[in-house]
Every structure is written in structure tokens, then in C-alpha cells.
């Protein structure tokens, strides 16, 4: 079985913003400012509509066989189309179980719009039983199926009044949570050319998500205490072996008792 947690990081899609707001000639920064201002006026929030987000990083934590891996898709200079294509190609190739935090409400809808924009095919992801009967009652698209587990959704019992932030739940469970970076800082970091820092942040988010998922699987009875500790040890061993600064920082913030 293949199972991976995933997370995306986005910036304003300024090309679409120029078209929608007729802002040809303005800088990317000014277009993004105009987009968020118009959104604030219309909806009372500066968080852009999902189709106005552009993906700049996709990170995954893959558990397969006896191994655990963490990485960001593509190279630092890969364009959005390549990142999205790699994500859906992985689903087509491995049919993994997906784990996310708010993936149903944000990550996957954004991925849908961006795949649509770039003409990317994803037949396995969109399968709902027409060509594979196994997908009729367990597919990626149904909110109540298990092929994609949106932990935020499931733990809140699909009640938006009970939604929680990944950072807060991770810290509540003794995991590191966010380490000096957050989603609202991604655009400024992107303008500074800090794509590596964005990818590093995205990778620590998928590790936090995976660790919360392990605790969830323990709660469900799919892991016993010995299983859980083995999974934790595998994550620790993997992160230590990467010898990367952001993962070393993550390990240092993760008490050995958790």
C-alpha cells in the first residue's frame, strides 16, 4: 500500500488578476494588492477565491513498504504545470491513499483549477467507478470515502464550527507545528526569491500532517502502541538521514517522548 500526506503553497495568480481586473501594465506586486483589495471589498476577507491561487510548491510525505520519504515535487525552478502534472502522475502510477489537512477545502480544489488551466489529465484521480468498480464506493472525490482522508474535516465531524488549525493540533499532540513560517508569509517570501524556504516550510507541514495521521490511526485502532512507536521511529530516522537544516530544526523541536 502507498500512502502519502500532501500540502501545497500558493501565491496570487497575477496573470488571471490582470485579465479579470484589466490591470495590464502593473507590476505583479501591485496586481496582487489590487486582487486582495477587491476581494476584501466583496467578501470581507483578503483571502483570494481558490481559482485565483497559483501553486509554487507541492510537498509529499510517502509511506510505502518499509520506507518513508519526504520531498517537494520538481526542482526549485519548475513551473506550476510541471508541479501539478507530477502530483497527478503520482496518483495515476501508484493509486496512493491521500492524507491532508483541509485538502478538501483548499488544496484539491486549487489543484483541480490549475490542472484545468494547464490541460493536465488525471484519469485515476477522477475515477468514480465507471471504469474501475473498486472506486465506486471508495474514491478520491467523495467526502465520506477513505481514499482521501482530510484530517481537518474528519476530526471536526464535517462541521465547520469545529475546524482547527494544523499548527495548533500538531502542537497539542507534542509535534513541532510551524517553525517560523506560515501561509500568510508565502507571497512576501516568494517576492524575495525564497522558493527554497517555501518548499522547506511545505515539507515540514506534510510531516506534521503525517504525524497527526499516525495518531488518528492509533485512535481508530489501526495501529497499536508498538506500531505507533515504530512509525514515529521511522519518521525520525528518515528526517535525520536527510541532513537538512529545516528537518534538523523539526527534530530538535519534537520531544523524544512523543
C-alpha positions as CSV (number, residue, x, y, z in Angstrom):
1,X,0.0,0.0,0.0
2,X,1.1,3.5,-0.8
3,X,0.0,6.4,1.4
4,X,1.1,10.0,1.4
5,X,0.3,13.3,3.0
6,X,0.5,16.3,0.8
7,X,0.4,20.1,1.0
8,X,0.5,22.9,-1.4
9,X,1.7,26.5,-1.2
10,X,0.3,29.2,-3.4
11,X,0.7,32.8,-4.4
12,X,-1.8,35.1,-6.2
13,X,-2.3,34.2,-9.8
14,X,-1.4,37.7,-11.0
15,X,-1.9,36.8,-14.7
16,X,-5.5,36.0,-14.1
17,X,-5.8,39.0,-11.9
18,X,-4.6,41.3,-14.8
19,X,-7.3,39.8,-17.0
20,X,-10.2,39.9,-14.5
21,X,-9.4,43.4,-13.3
22,X,-8.0,44.9,-16.5
23,X,-4.7,45.8,-14.9
24,X,-2.3,45.4,-17.8
25,X,1.0,47.2,-17.2
26,X,1.1,47.0,-13.4
27,X,3.7,45.0,-11.5
28,X,3.0,41.6,-10.0
29,X,3.1,43.1,-6.5
30,X,0.6,45.9,-7.4
31,X,-1.7,43.4,-9.2
32,X,-1.7,41.2,-6.1
33,X,-2.5,44.2,-3.9
34,X,-5.4,45.1,-6.1
35,X,-6.7,41.5,-6.1
36,X,-6.7,41.3,-2.4
37,X,-8.3,44.7,-2.0
38,X,-11.1,43.8,-4.4
39,X,-11.6,40.5,-2.5
40,X,-11.8,42.3,0.8
41,X,-14.4,44.7,-0.6
42,X,-16.5,41.9,-2.0
43,X,-16.2,39.2,0.7
44,X,-14.9,40.8,3.9
45,X,-11.7,38.8,3.6
46,X,-8.4,39.3,1.7
47,X,-8.1,35.5,1.1
48,X,-8.5,35.1,-2.6
49,X,-11.0,32.8,-4.3
50,X,-9.4,29.5,-4.9
51,X,-9.3,29.8,-8.7
52,X,-7.1,32.9,-8.2
53,X,-4.3,31.0,-6.5
54,X,-1.1,29.8,-8.3
55,X,0.8,26.8,-6.9
56,X,4.5,27.4,-6.2
57,X,5.2,24.3,-4.1
58,X,3.8,20.8,-3.6
59,X,5.3,18.6,-0.9
60,X,4.6,15.0,-0.1
61,X,5.4,12.5,2.7
62,X,5.2,9.0,1.3
63,X,4.9,5.8,3.3
64,X,5.4,2.8,1.1
65,X,6.6,-0.7,2.0
66,X,9.2,-0.4,4.7
67,X,10.2,3.2,3.7
68,X,9.2,6.8,4.5
69,X,10.2,9.7,2.3
70,X,9.6,13.4,2.3
71,X,10.3,15.7,-0.7
72,X,8.9,18.6,-2.8
73,X,7.9,17.8,-6.3
74,X,10.0,19.1,-9.2
75,X,13.1,21.4,-8.9
76,X,13.1,24.8,-7.4
77,X,12.7,26.4,-10.9
78,X,9.9,24.0,-12.1
79,X,6.9,25.8,-13.4
80,X,3.4,25.3,-12.0
81,X,2.3,23.0,-14.8
82,X,5.1,20.5,-14.0
83,X,4.3,20.5,-10.3
84,X,0.6,19.8,-10.9
85,X,1.4,17.2,-13.5
86,X,3.8,15.4,-11.2
87,X,1.2,15.3,-8.5
88,X,-1.5,13.7,-10.6
89,X,1.0,11.4,-12.4
90,X,1.9,10.0,-9.0
91,X,-1.7,9.2,-8.3
92,X,-2.1,7.6,-11.7
93,X,1.0,5.5,-11.2
94,X,0.6,4.4,-7.5
95,X,-3.1,5.0,-6.6
96,X,-2.0,6.0,-3.1
97,X,-4.2,6.8,-0.2
98,X,-4.1,10.6,0.3
99,X,-3.8,12.4,3.7
100,X,-4.2,16.1,4.1
101,X,-5.2,18.9,6.4
102,X,-8.0,20.9,4.7
103,X,-7.2,19.2,1.4
104,X,-10.9,19.0,0.5
105,X,-11.5,22.7,1.2
106,X,-8.3,24.1,-0.3
107,X,-5.5,22.0,-1.7
108,X,-7.6,19.8,-4.0
109,X,-9.9,22.4,-5.4
110,X,-6.9,24.6,-6.2
111,X,-5.2,21.6,-7.9
112,X,-8.4,21.0,-9.9
113,X,-8.4,24.6,-11.2
114,X,-4.7,24.5,-12.1
115,X,-4.9,21.2,-13.8
116,X,-7.8,22.5,-15.8
117,X,-5.8,25.6,-16.7
118,X,-2.8,23.7,-17.9
119,X,-4.6,20.9,-19.7
120,X,-3.4,18.1,-17.3
121,X,-5.1,14.7,-17.4
122,X,-5.7,12.8,-14.2
123,X,-7.9,9.8,-15.1
124,X,-7.1,7.8,-11.9
125,X,-7.9,10.7,-9.6
126,X,-11.3,11.4,-11.3
127,X,-12.3,7.7,-11.4
128,X,-15.6,7.2,-9.6
129,X,-16.4,3.6,-10.6
130,X,-17.3,3.9,-14.3
131,X,-14.1,2.1,-15.3
132,X,-12.9,0.5,-12.1
133,X,-15.7,-0.9,-9.9
134,X,-13.4,-0.7,-6.8
135,X,-13.7,3.1,-7.0
136,X,-17.5,3.2,-6.9
137,X,-17.6,3.0,-3.1
138,X,-14.1,4.3,-2.3
139,X,-12.7,7.1,-4.5
140,X,-10.8,10.4,-4.1
141,X,-13.8,12.5,-4.8
142,X,-16.4,11.5,-2.2
143,X,-16.2,13.4,1.1
144,X,-17.0,10.3,3.1
145,X,-14.7,7.8,1.4
146,X,-11.3,6.8,2.8
147,X,-9.1,7.0,-0.3
148,X,-8.5,10.7,0.7
149,X,-8.6,11.5,4.4
150,X,-8.9,15.2,5.1
151,X,-8.0,15.1,8.8
152,X,-9.4,18.6,9.5
153,X,-12.7,17.6,8.0
154,X,-12.9,14.1,9.6
155,X,-11.8,15.2,13.1
156,X,-14.3,18.0,13.0
157,X,-17.1,15.5,12.0
158,X,-17.5,17.6,8.8
159,X,-18.7,20.5,11.0
160,X,-17.0,23.8,10.0
161,X,-17.7,25.2,13.5
162,X,-15.3,22.5,14.8
163,X,-12.5,23.1,12.3
164,X,-9.0,23.6,13.8
165,X,-5.6,24.7,12.5
166,X,-3.0,22.1,11.8
167,X,-0.4,24.0,13.7
168,X,-2.5,24.0,16.9
169,X,-3.4,20.3,16.7
170,X,0.2,19.3,16.0
171,X,1.4,21.3,19.0
172,X,-1.4,19.9,21.2
173,X,-0.1,16.4,20.4
174,X,3.5,17.3,21.1
175,X,4.7,17.7,17.5
176,X,6.6,20.8,16.3
177,X,3.9,22.6,14.3
178,X,5.0,25.6,12.2
179,X,8.6,26.8,12.7
180,X,8.9,30.5,11.9
181,X,6.9,30.4,8.7
182,X,3.2,30.4,7.8
183,X,1.0,30.6,4.8
184,X,0.4,34.3,5.0
185,X,4.1,34.9,4.6
186,X,4.5,32.9,1.4
187,X,3.8,35.7,-1.0
188,X,6.4,38.1,0.5
189,X,8.9,35.2,0.7
190,X,8.2,34.4,-3.0
191,X,8.8,38.1,-4.0
192,X,12.1,37.9,-2.2
193,X,13.1,34.8,-4.3
194,X,12.7,32.5,-1.3
195,X,11.3,29.4,-3.1
196,X,13.6,27.1,-1.2
197,X,12.3,28.4,2.2
198,X,8.7,28.0,0.9
199,X,9.4,24.4,-0.1
200,X,11.1,23.6,3.2
201,X,8.1,25.0,5.1
202,X,5.7,23.0,2.9
203,X,7.7,19.8,3.7
204,X,7.5,20.4,7.5
205,X,3.8,20.8,7.1
206,X,3.4,17.4,5.4
207,X,5.4,15.8,8.2
208,X,3.2,17.5,10.8
209,X,0.2,16.2,8.9
210,X,1.6,12.7,8.7
211,X,2.3,12.6,12.5
212,X,-1.2,13.7,13.3
213,X,-2.5,11.0,10.9
214,X,-0.5,8.3,12.7
215,X,-2.1,9.4,16.0
216,X,-5.5,9.3,14.2
217,X,-4.8,5.7,13.0
218,X,-3.9,4.8,16.6
219,X,-7.1,6.3,17.8
220,X,-9.0,4.2,15.2
221,X,-7.3,1.0,16.3
222,X,-5.4,0.5,13.1
223,X,-2.1,0.9,14.9
224,X,-1.3,-0.4,18.4
225,X,1.2,1.3,20.7
226,X,4.1,-0.7,19.4
227,X,3.1,0.1,15.8
228,X,2.8,3.8,16.6
229,X,6.3,4.0,18.1
230,X,7.8,2.1,15.2
231,X,6.2,4.6,12.8
232,X,7.5,7.5,14.9
233,X,11.0,6.0,14.9
234,X,10.9,5.6,11.1
235,X,10.0,9.2,10.6
236,X,12.8,10.3,13.0
237,X,15.3,8.1,11.3
238,X,14.3,9.4,7.8
239,X,14.4,13.0,8.8
240,X,17.8,12.6,10.5
241,X,19.2,10.9,7.4
242,X,18.2,13.8,5.2
243,X,20.8,16.1,7.0
244,X,18.8,19.1,6.0
245,X,18.6,22.2,8.2
246,X,14.8,22.5,8.3
247,X,14.4,18.9,9.2
248,X,17.1,19.1,11.9
249,X,15.2,22.0,13.3
250,X,12.0,20.0,13.2
251,X,13.6,17.1,15.0
252,X,15.0,19.4,17.7
253,X,11.5,20.7,18.3
254,X,10.0,17.2,18.6
255,X,10.4,15.8,22.1
256,X,11.5,12.2,22.2
257,X,8.6,11.2,24.3
258,X,6.1,12.0,21.5
